[in-house]
Each structure stands twice: as structure tokens, then as C-alpha cells.
Amino acid sequence: MNRRSFLSLPLLFTPLLSVSVFVSQAAHAASKVNSTRVWPANEYTRVTFESPAALKYQTFFVKDPERLVIDIENIEMGPALKELVDKIGRDDPYIQSVRVGINRPNVVRIVLDLKTEVKPQVFAVPPAGEFQHRLMLDIYPAKPVDPMLALLNDDVAGFGRDIGPNSAANSAPNGAPDKAKLVPPTAPEAASVAKDGKITAPAPKLPYSPKPLQLRPFTVVLDPGHGGEDPGAIGRRGTREKDIVLLIAKKLRETLGEDAQYRVALTRDADFFVPLHMRVQRARKLRADLFVSLHADAFVTPHANGSSVFALSEGGATSTAAKWLANKENDADLIGGVNLNVRDGNLARTLLDLSQTAQINDSLKVGKLVLAELGEFSRLHKPHVEQAGFAVLKAPDIPSILIETAFISNPDEENKLRDPNYQDKLAEAIADGVRGYFKKNPALARA
């Protein structure tokens, strides 16, 4: 049967295992889906349906094999829905394939054949920015990966390796101790007698020197802004902020990762959207020592230029421009599409209740060092670290800065941001600032 044909009858009479319904306030006239988009990632796959009016939908699971079914009512079977079939790639971690067909008059049924057990979130998003009404389908794994475990798995090789005589480094290939490499204990020395007749016992000798206490590496969480549905700012040549900052973040991860003192995690390593509160939450789960959010600025005129560094403000913003920028970046959730029903209320209360004076002071310290390094080769938009109420900088226990690498709305700076050599310079400058901060603040390296 053709993949685009009407769905098989057995599915129509399968009992519902899980149901969710959204009642539309739109008119009863049949609407249409203008666009469908798929954002696959290891963390989750998002499927987006965009339409002029809010959609009325119903979802349920079918087992053996795993399938997720979405019935959209009062909708036409247009080209955008038919094209969804071909947008599912073979490398999608969660969706095997998609089937689309007319279930009954004015009802389109979409069946997602799944590769594994999932825990989906289905929610509607009102118009925002250039987007119309959107229906979001986020396919999460039933057992999400622990970010701390993933980070530890990345750097476990070579870290904290025992260099004692019984370690793997001093063992034979078959696992038995290599006698040639073991240091035999020496015979005890005779006690010495001083002139006053007192006997002095010899100091005990160990077969090898004891290891000094090893400190764990500094954990730095890099946050490439935007992603997925949210492209961020777009330059005249079509350069998307979300793509540029992801490239810079990966270069920065590589640069810092060359030093065993650092382990580096990204809030996203592909083109998908992460809600602002989740970016903060991940950094806290990883017990990060530093959080760095990367962006590329934009303004209504093409003349604005230069790099900027921002920290959180407990009060008002340090300038009108900083306040405007914070409001713009905080709107990322509206553009990217967030399921407000699953926000972490405990986290929100923590961010509101805890004093962040110490965090802000440390953020200003690292911000000044990074800004100085950027100023060595790039024009600075402001010669000092600015402050505003950026939502993504609100972890109460982690120094956090936001870097606007350049103005992507400026044609000259857009060209620089597209240049891999310039991206390398940005990554190295930020890395130097981070290294300088930790050199002056070693107390953050907990055992």
C-alpha cells in the first residue's frame, strides 16, 4: 500500500491507550496546514504543524508496534501534510516513518511509527513573531539520558587514572601484576641511637609515593542560543544566528577541551530548540562552574557593530539597549515554542527567592576578562560589561555571562561571522578569558 494512502483499518478500531484533546476557538470552517517541519535530535524530535487558525486535535498511542496517532479535525488534506511523509530521515532517533490519510470527512489522521518507547508532549502555541498558530509534537524518549552521566562518559577516559603500582598502567596485559614494574618493599632500617641514649625509630618507607588529592576539572556549560523553530537574528545574506553560534560553541568546546582542567558541555549540539529554563536547569544538573550563552546581536539599522558581554542584573538594566536586548532574547521561548504546562515551578521559585549577589559579582569578573580578550581583535560595542534581566543567566549558584559575538545585522560583521578563521579567533578569545578567570578563582574546583 502506498505510504500516502488511507490508513489501515485495524488501526481505526484499536482501543485508546492515552488521549489528549485541544478544543479550538476557531471557526468551524475547514482550515489547512500551511507548513510542516521536523527537527530531529538525540534529545528529542519535534514535529511542527503551522496553520492560520488554532487546530482541534486528538492523540492516542497504539502498541505492538509502538505508534502515536494524531487526528486533526476540520482540516484539509493539503500539500504540506502530504510532504511530511518525506521529511522523516532514516537517522531520526525516534520516528521510523509517518503515514498521513483521511480518516473520516474533514479529519486527517497522522500515524507516527516509532523506533522505541517514547513520552511525547503535544501542545499548541499561539502566533509569535513571523509564525502563525502552531501545533507542536515533541517526541522524547521514555527514559531520558542523564546529562551528568553523558558528560562523565565523555571525559572518563584518562581522568583520575590511578598511577600506583597496582594500577592498569603498571599491570601486565592479562591483568596480572607485572613483577618487573612493582617496587619491592625495602628491608626495615635499624633504629639509630643518639648520643643522649634516646632511640629514634626510622620513618616507614612506602613502596611508592602517595598520590596528591586530585581535583575534578572545571565544568563549563556553553549555550548556543536559539535553535530549531527559533532561528534567532538573520543577516542580509541569510546567515542565521542559531547556526553561527553553534559553530562557535563547538570550536570553543574543542579549544577548552584540549586542557584536561576543563570539561565542556553544550546545552544543544544540533539544530533543535531548548527552552530558556531548561538551559539553566541543565547547567545546574551538571554542577557547572560557569555558564556561557553565545549569541549574535542584531539591530534595526545595519550600522550597529561590535562585541558585547552581559551579566545578570538584580535591578534595572544598565542601559536602554541592554533592556531591549534582554527582552528580545527572553522572547526566544515564544518563538521556539514552549510547553508551558511542564515548566519547573520549583526552579522558578528558586530563581526568584535566592539572592544572586555573589553570582553576579563572579559573572562580572569573568565577563570583564572575556571582554578584554575580545577587544584585542574586535571592536567592542560597549567598553564595559552590561547588565540586564536575561532569563538564561538566572542560575543562582553559577557565574553566567551572555556574549553577543558581533552584529549579524551589520553586513561587514555578518561576513566576519561566516569566516571560519574569525570564528576560531572568537573561540580562542573567549577561552582565554575563561582560563584567566579560573586561574584567579581556583576555589571553584571542588574535590
Wavefront OBJ file of the C-alpha trace (Angstrom):
o trace
v 0.000 0.000 0.000
v 1.260 3.456 -0.853
v 2.626 5.381 2.177
v 0.322 8.299 1.419
v -2.831 6.177 1.136
v -5.657 5.896 3.647
v -4.628 4.298 6.926
v -5.161 0.595 7.514
v -8.476 -0.497 9.084
v -7.025 -2.323 12.120
v -5.701 0.981 13.422
v -9.159 2.568 13.303
v -10.561 0.155 15.888
v -7.562 -0.085 18.214
v -8.518 0.912 21.808
v -7.177 4.227 23.005
v -4.286 3.929 25.459
v -3.668 7.626 26.061
v -5.774 10.581 24.953
v -5.242 14.329 24.885
v -7.634 16.856 23.323
v -7.348 20.537 22.438
v -10.535 22.453 21.746
v -10.141 25.170 19.176
v -11.823 28.546 19.435
v -11.524 28.933 15.682
v -14.431 28.889 13.277
v -15.842 25.536 12.134
v -14.852 26.102 8.516
v -12.205 23.644 7.351
v -8.732 25.089 7.769
v -5.423 23.949 6.333
v -1.871 23.328 7.427
v 0.439 25.770 5.658
v 3.706 24.176 6.690
v 5.152 21.139 8.442
v 8.675 20.956 9.873
v 10.706 18.218 11.521
v 13.629 18.861 13.913
v 15.356 15.560 14.782
v 17.923 15.420 17.599
v 19.234 12.890 20.093
v 17.437 14.720 22.867
v 14.050 14.771 21.189
v 12.404 15.100 17.786
v 9.975 17.942 17.209
v 7.258 17.909 14.521
v 5.553 21.253 13.879
v 2.262 21.945 12.111
v 1.666 25.620 11.267
v -1.768 26.907 10.291
v -3.730 30.177 10.058
v -6.076 29.086 12.866
v -5.730 27.011 16.014
v -6.188 23.278 15.403
v -8.511 20.850 17.142
v -6.698 17.584 17.668
v -6.756 14.273 19.498
v -3.814 11.948 20.152
v -3.509 8.359 21.323
v -0.989 5.514 21.474
v -1.160 2.141 19.763
v 1.062 -0.684 20.993
v 2.853 -3.623 19.320
v 4.437 -1.985 17.449
v 4.705 1.446 19.046
v 2.688 4.101 17.199
v 1.489 7.582 18.021
v -1.681 8.767 16.298
v -2.829 12.359 15.838
v -6.292 13.131 14.481
v -6.681 16.738 13.349
v -10.282 17.809 12.842
v -11.735 20.342 10.457
v -8.648 20.250 8.292
v -7.997 19.836 4.599
v -5.613 17.241 3.230
v -3.226 19.743 1.647
v 0.289 19.517 0.173
v 2.041 20.436 3.442
v 0.604 17.382 5.207
v 1.449 15.080 2.307
v 5.039 16.361 2.254
v 5.504 15.424 5.915
v 5.966 11.789 4.866
v 9.232 12.562 3.098
v 10.614 14.769 5.877
v 11.363 11.903 8.252
v 15.008 10.934 7.818
v 16.417 7.462 8.314
v 18.665 8.774 11.071
v 15.779 10.144 13.156
v 16.358 8.600 16.609
v 12.677 8.145 17.464
v 10.432 8.189 14.364
v 10.630 5.296 11.898
v 8.139 6.682 9.387
v 4.959 8.741 9.051
v 1.671 7.916 7.358
v -0.949 10.528 6.512
v -4.506 9.965 5.299
v -8.156 10.987 5.561
v -9.734 9.093 8.444
v -13.234 10.492 8.002
v -14.698 13.659 6.445
v -12.656 16.695 7.475
v -10.440 14.605 9.762
v -6.841 13.885 8.831
v -5.075 11.084 10.670
v -1.296 11.137 11.104
v 0.411 7.978 12.343
v 3.997 8.062 13.592
v 5.655 4.652 13.541
v 8.120 4.777 16.416
v 11.526 3.165 16.855
v 11.312 2.951 20.636
v 9.090 3.720 23.591
v 8.558 7.464 23.873
v 6.984 10.066 26.105
v 5.540 12.735 23.797
v 4.354 16.229 24.590
v 1.671 17.728 22.336
v 0.769 21.378 22.763
v -0.443 24.424 20.863
v 1.465 27.689 20.548
v -0.246 30.997 19.666
v 1.143 33.231 16.901
v 4.560 34.726 17.686
v 6.985 36.670 15.537
v 6.537 35.601 11.921
v 4.788 32.357 12.900
v 1.049 31.652 12.805
v -0.675 29.122 15.067
v 1.497 26.083 15.678
v 0.806 22.593 16.929
v 3.976 21.127 18.441
v 4.632 17.408 18.779
v 7.767 16.735 20.853
v 8.874 13.090 20.881
v 11.027 12.476 23.962
v 12.498 9.077 24.900
v 10.667 7.315 27.734
v 13.981 7.181 29.620
v 15.849 10.460 29.022
v 19.623 10.497 29.176
v 21.084 11.879 32.394
v 23.190 14.923 31.372
v 25.725 14.335 34.148
v 26.201 10.694 33.123
v 26.626 11.704 29.487
v 29.262 14.281 30.399
v 31.126 11.849 32.636
v 31.134 9.237 29.873
v 32.728 11.787 27.548
v 35.712 12.509 29.763
v 36.086 9.400 31.906
v 38.999 8.104 29.816
v 42.262 9.415 31.200
v 40.791 11.356 34.117
v 41.670 10.299 37.651
v 43.675 7.319 36.460
v 45.499 5.525 39.258
v 49.276 5.609 38.838
v 50.059 3.329 41.775
v 51.870 0.001 41.422
v 48.642 -1.977 41.103
v 47.063 0.309 38.525
v 46.228 -0.712 34.981
v 49.191 1.326 33.769
v 51.518 -0.920 35.765
v 49.826 -4.218 35.020
v 50.557 -6.977 32.552
v 48.247 -7.284 29.532
v 46.430 -10.236 31.070
v 45.534 -8.192 34.133
v 48.045 -9.807 36.461
v 50.586 -7.509 38.129
v 53.801 -7.096 36.176
v 56.520 -8.062 38.661
v 59.142 -6.097 36.788
v 57.188 -2.888 37.393
v 56.337 -3.426 41.032
v 58.647 -1.839 43.590
v 59.554 -4.428 46.276
v 59.409 -3.173 49.842
v 62.813 -2.451 51.321
v 64.096 -4.114 54.476
v 63.442 -2.040 57.577
v 66.395 0.082 58.669
v 67.890 -0.399 62.068
v 66.933 2.045 64.734
v 69.562 4.684 65.453
v 70.804 5.625 68.940
v 71.512 9.260 69.672
v 74.320 10.478 71.991
v 71.817 11.098 74.738
v 70.820 7.452 74.602
v 67.374 8.034 73.026
v 66.328 5.578 70.352
v 64.960 7.099 67.140
v 62.746 4.839 65.055
v 63.214 5.072 61.294
v 60.493 6.657 59.201
v 58.451 3.976 57.419
v 59.060 3.680 53.680
v 56.220 3.087 51.256
v 56.633 1.034 48.063
v 55.525 4.129 46.088
v 54.765 7.759 46.763
v 51.167 8.535 47.719
v 49.165 10.475 45.148
v 48.197 14.051 45.874
v 44.492 14.830 46.057
v 43.103 15.184 42.540
v 40.650 17.980 41.839
v 37.895 17.480 39.317
v 38.002 19.591 36.161
v 36.152 22.873 35.920
v 32.784 22.264 34.278
v 31.863 24.869 31.674
v 28.423 24.780 30.049
v 28.192 26.503 26.670
v 24.787 27.618 25.487
v 24.398 28.241 21.737
v 21.345 30.496 21.621
v 18.118 29.818 19.730
v 17.811 26.682 17.562
v 15.088 24.671 15.864
v 11.976 26.749 15.282
v 13.821 29.830 16.520
v 16.475 30.963 14.004
v 17.490 33.996 16.038
v 18.593 37.050 14.087
v 19.102 36.708 10.327
v 21.668 38.719 8.350
v 21.223 40.221 4.907
v 22.971 37.234 3.328
v 20.601 34.870 5.077
v 23.048 33.916 7.828
v 21.117 32.535 10.780
v 22.242 33.318 14.298
v 21.428 29.812 15.537
v 23.845 28.246 13.021
v 26.744 30.632 13.680
v 26.644 30.391 17.469
v 26.504 26.583 17.308
v 29.671 26.566 15.175
v 31.431 28.907 17.599
v 30.288 26.850 20.595
v 31.713 23.659 19.092
v 35.019 25.386 18.363
v 35.087 26.755 21.908
v 34.358 23.300 23.319
v 37.282 21.911 21.329
v 39.607 24.729 22.416
v 38.833 24.433 26.122
v 38.686 20.652 25.939
v 42.348 20.475 24.919
v 43.163 21.209 28.569
v 42.402 18.352 30.977
v 41.461 21.006 33.547
v 38.192 21.594 31.736
v 35.257 19.531 30.703
v 32.732 21.235 28.475
v 29.067 20.527 27.806
v 26.667 22.147 25.321
v 23.006 22.848 26.022
v 22.394 21.815 22.412
v 24.779 20.205 19.933
v 22.434 20.224 16.934
v 19.654 22.304 15.406
v 16.864 21.944 17.947
v 15.249 24.289 20.434
v 15.874 24.226 24.184
v 13.578 26.350 26.406
v 15.376 29.008 28.420
v 14.580 27.499 31.816
v 15.842 24.107 30.610
v 19.200 25.636 29.643
v 19.587 26.913 33.198
v 18.371 23.630 34.636
v 20.932 21.613 32.672
v 23.786 23.754 33.881
v 22.654 23.214 37.479
v 22.295 19.450 36.988
v 25.868 19.364 35.720
v 27.003 21.429 38.732
v 28.591 23.837 36.293
v 31.279 26.257 37.410
v 30.495 28.636 34.555
v 27.657 29.177 32.075
v 28.345 30.980 28.789
v 25.471 31.823 26.432
v 26.521 32.660 22.865
v 24.606 34.954 20.525
v 24.986 37.235 17.509
v 23.401 40.633 18.003
v 21.017 42.465 15.675
v 19.549 45.937 15.487
v 17.026 47.774 13.340
v 19.781 49.621 11.475
v 22.817 47.987 9.826
v 25.309 50.428 11.365
v 25.401 48.973 14.902
v 28.545 46.919 15.435
v 30.916 45.416 17.989
v 31.065 42.639 20.565
v 29.285 42.804 23.922
v 29.269 40.852 27.176
v 26.331 40.833 29.584
v 25.698 39.667 33.136
v 22.505 39.447 35.137
v 21.091 42.472 36.905
v 19.199 42.296 40.201
v 17.695 45.676 39.488
v 17.171 47.527 36.238
v 19.241 47.233 33.094
v 22.385 49.319 32.785
v 21.157 50.837 29.532
v 18.044 51.058 27.384
v 19.764 48.945 24.741
v 20.590 46.242 27.308
v 16.965 46.151 28.450
v 15.753 45.938 24.851
v 18.169 43.119 24.105
v 17.197 41.164 27.242
v 13.522 41.422 26.330
v 14.307 40.220 22.810
v 16.353 37.242 23.989
v 13.761 36.370 26.645
v 11.145 36.144 23.890
v 13.003 33.122 22.487
v 10.559 30.806 24.245
v 7.673 32.380 22.340
v 9.435 31.903 19.017
v 10.928 28.498 19.762
v 7.684 27.115 21.167
v 7.486 26.052 24.817
v 5.041 23.736 26.535
v 4.084 25.945 29.477
v 2.304 23.050 31.191
v 5.601 21.359 32.081
v 7.565 24.303 33.425
v 9.520 23.527 36.577
v 7.760 25.539 39.277
v 10.357 24.674 41.903
v 13.108 26.054 39.708
v 11.148 29.240 39.081
v 10.700 29.787 42.803
v 14.396 29.131 43.411
v 15.360 31.732 40.855
v 13.079 34.267 42.462
v 13.890 33.536 46.096
v 17.670 33.218 46.237
v 19.915 36.230 46.412
v 22.165 36.326 43.375
v 24.624 38.958 44.527
v 27.568 36.553 44.696
v 26.709 35.033 41.332
v 26.526 38.461 39.710
v 29.856 39.545 41.191
v 31.583 36.456 39.785
v 29.784 36.903 36.470
v 31.115 40.440 36.198
v 34.646 39.192 36.893
v 34.656 36.620 34.122
v 32.748 38.985 31.832
v 35.440 41.662 32.134
v 38.195 39.171 31.286
v 36.330 37.831 28.247
v 35.506 41.353 27.046
v 39.166 42.344 27.314
v 40.211 39.352 25.205
v 37.568 40.119 22.574
v 38.777 43.725 22.458
v 42.242 42.560 21.363
v 40.992 41.922 17.807
v 37.371 43.054 17.646
v 35.630 46.370 18.100
v 33.623 46.489 21.318
v 30.075 47.793 21.256
v 30.500 48.962 24.864
v 33.824 49.032 26.790
v 32.288 47.500 29.907
v 30.130 44.524 30.879
v 26.459 45.480 30.727
v 23.677 44.055 32.876
v 20.016 43.244 32.328
v 17.390 40.664 33.315
v 18.318 37.845 30.943
v 16.281 34.752 31.855
v 19.038 32.426 30.722
v 21.516 33.928 33.214
v 19.398 33.323 36.311
v 21.072 30.269 37.825
v 21.583 31.487 41.410
v 24.699 29.393 42.018
v 26.572 29.566 38.688
v 28.513 32.561 37.318
v 26.787 33.248 33.994
v 27.523 35.549 31.074
v 25.916 36.204 27.708
v 28.186 37.102 24.787
v 26.956 38.920 21.701
v 29.829 37.987 19.414
v 29.032 40.607 16.753
v 26.101 42.247 14.974
v 24.797 39.834 12.368
v 22.619 42.709 11.109
v 25.804 44.575 10.115
v 26.925 43.361 6.648
v 30.641 43.594 7.472
v 30.271 41.726 10.751
v 27.973 39.170 9.156
v 30.789 38.364 6.720
v 33.222 38.013 9.629
v 30.890 35.682 11.497
v 30.700 33.455 8.419
v 34.508 33.226 8.255
v 35.859 30.055 9.986
v 39.097 31.884 10.854
v 37.176 34.621 12.620
v 35.121 32.001 14.448
v 38.414 30.474 15.613
v 39.555 33.866 16.929
v 36.294 34.322 18.829
v 36.569 30.868 20.371
v 40.189 31.386 21.402
v 39.485 34.827 22.897
v 36.561 33.524 24.957
v 38.651 30.529 26.055
v 41.486 32.828 27.169
v 39.066 34.882 29.240
v 37.642 31.748 30.847
v 41.125 30.410 31.624
v 42.113 33.745 33.158
v 39.047 33.703 35.385
v 39.645 30.205 36.730
v 43.316 30.973 37.253
v 42.307 33.780 39.575
v 39.421 31.840 41.150
v 40.729 28.310 41.782
v 38.498 27.790 44.801
v 35.689 26.753 42.487
v 37.480 23.473 41.715
v 35.764 21.247 44.245
v 37.358 17.899 45.071
l 1 2 3 4 5 6 7 8 9 10 11 12 13 14 15 16 17 18 19 20 21 22 23 24 25 26 27 28 29 30 31 32 33 34 35 36 37 38 39 40 41 42 43 44 45 46 47 48 49 50 51 52 53 54 55 56 57 58 59 60 61 62 63 64 65 66 67 68 69 70 71 72 73 74 75 76 77 78 79 80 81 82 83 84 85 86 87 88 89 90 91 92 93 94 95 96 97 98 99 100 101 102 103 104 105 106 107 108 109 110 111 112 113 114 115 116 117 118 119 120 121 122 123 124 125 126 127 128 129 130 131 132 133 134 135 136 137 138 139 140 141 142 143 144 145 146 147 148 149 150 151 152 153 154 155 156 157 158 159 160 161 162 163 164 165 166 167 168 169 170 171 172 173 174 175 176 177 178 179 180 181 182 183 184 185 186 187 188 189 190 191 192 193 194 195 196 197 198 199 200 201 202 203 204 205 206 207 208 209 210 211 212 213 214 215 216 217 218 219 220 221 222 223 224 225 226 227 228 229 230 231 232 233 234 235 236 237 238 239 240 241 242 243 244 245 246 247 248 249 250 251 252 253 254 255 256 257 258 259 260 261 262 263 264 265 266 267 268 269 270 271 272 273 274 275 276 277 278 279 280 281 282 283 284 285 286 287 288 289 290 291 292 293 294 295 296 297 298 299 300 301 302 303 304 305 306 307 308 309 310 311 312 313 314 315 316 317 318 319 320 321 322 323 324 325 326 327 328 329 330 331 332 333 334 335 336 337 338 339 340 341 342 343 344 345 346 347 348 349 350 351 352 353 354 355 356 357 358 359 360 361 362 363 364 365 366 367 368 369 370 371 372 373 374 375 376 377 378 379 380 381 382 383 384 385 386 387 388 389 390 391 392 393 394 395 396 397 398 399 400 401 402 403 404 405 406 407 408 409 410 411 412 413 414 415 416 417 418 419 420 421 422 423 424 425 426 427 428 429 430 431 432 433 434 435 436 437 438 439 440 441 442 443 444 445 446 447
